[in-house]
Each structure stands twice: as C-alpha cells, then as structure tokens.
Amino acid sequence: MFEIIAQALSRGESVDVAGLGVFSTYKTPAQVVEDPPGSGRKTITLPTIEPDFEPDPKLIKIIVEEIQQHPELFSGDETEAEE
C-alpha cells in the first residue's frame, strides 16, 4: 500500500484513503535569503517537494474519543504505559 501511495505522490497525484485521510505533496519554490539576516550575504535555497497528510475527520473523531475514554494511555508518562 505504501509503495502505491509513494508512486502516486512522486507523480504529483493526491491519494485519498477512505477513513484514513488524504496524502499529497506541496512545493516550496527556490528562495534567496540573507544568511545570517542583516549580513548582506545571500543564500539560495533549492526548491523542495514535501509530503503532506490531512487526516479524515472520522479518524480525528475516533482518536479524540479514545483519548477522552483512556487519558492514562496518552498522559506522556512512559513508565505507566510500560506496566
């Protein structure tokens, strides 16, 4: 499944997985910036293509409900989770 998603993203396509969310990419254009700021020295950043993910609202609802029902699992205290 991940290979299919990766192949579609490499072609610039979005992939909607029902109940999970939408995988896509976004492009950041090349930029000219001062590095460090105020130095007058210019640096060119390369254009990049970054992956993006927008979770399905149903997935978000399920996660929120689980957190509310079992807050101890999401407390961030790893010692409790290991027991």
Secondary structure, DSSP 8 states (H G I E B T S, - for coil): -HHHHHHHHHTT--EEETTTEEEEEEEE--EEEESSTTS--EEEE--EEEEEEEE-HHHHHHHHHHHHH-GGGGSS-HHHHH-
